[in-house]
């Protein structure tokens, strides 16, 4: 199997994060929607994780299981293929988005269908499957409520778990009224913005699609190597309809989702619902093993997707991002995400995990601004149920971005020159003292009311987004020498 890069997951028509974030920050409606929604999910998560005395041990167990699986990923994937095949399913290997889309399109055509119903899936968004199917004349209907809102609104998802988190009830009511008729059953007359009425409108709209569809496409939350069992967890029951009613089921799954043994689910089925929706268990947990004659889909295909994952696995620091179980807890606690929303990240994977996953799957050159879309406050690390050290990966990727920039230039950047000068000054006490004297002198000229607002020349870009306090009149070293005459740095008398 060759390894591809995840070109498909980036929205190449969107600006880089700093520019996109500026636009999003000006949208007060968006910020209000996000503040309310993330705050609610955050509180629910804290309440249900706080109930368990062994929550930290569960996190540790989840992290250890993922580490072990990634270490032996090749072995578990081959075992999974054997188990699925034994159970009557067919396994396909896709190096990149194009190959995965070709495989799925071919399977739908072979089934004689021109439409599919879809279970919510990040992997199929990552490869742009709906667009690829549309090019082949196949209609893909999203059946998850939030995905339906995004699809009807010709929008893009902005959250891993709640793709329409940027929309409020009034906006959803408008989308349903305007757009449902073009996709099938129209919205009921006099539809209000009551959640119950909106859910009923979606239920009626989707039901005819569930009953008609001959092919379903899903993602997977996990697949068990030892048994070949594939699983999806969800809250609405739409997934269960897709996974049981059609004759053909096609599942697209990132290769990192494999788990060694059935018993491993004990850990993840506790970690995932509590971290994602703030529930003790998922309302619907569907599992299937190959095919069962006379019961459910009679043709099952599992597409194992690489799309940059093998390359990510080769990075000893960055590979921990592959442990992600897509719970979205890191998004809900991130101060940057809460203010900018998901679209600013320009990727199907937004928020802190998107800031480390997107550049790795697609290549840092494709998303160089994302590793900087963070304050490095560490809230994501604290919340992550599988203990992915996102700040560590962010810092690691920042270094890669800087290094890539340096390699691509004949002359060093002003930033690189400043860093070089700083390194030289900090390595030598005399040079440091001279630099401090110079900085003090300069700060007298530049400071206003104790703060330095804007630096001159090439340093302006740095100071445009930061205010620095004016350095004190006396440095620590000068203060020490004045107040501790005759003492060495270790406190001993000379
Ligand atoms: S990085 Fe951790 S917290 Fe964020 S979505 Fe993945 S598993 Fe959840």
Boltz pocket constraint, residues with backbone or C-beta under 6 A from the ligand:
constraints:
  - pocket:
      binder: B
      contacts: [[A, 275], [A, 323], [A, 324], [A, 325], [A, 326], [A, 327], [A, 328], [A, 329], [A, 330], [A, 331], [A, 353], [A, 380], [A, 383], [A, 384], [A, 385], [A, 386], [A, 387], [A, 388]]
      max_distance: 6.0
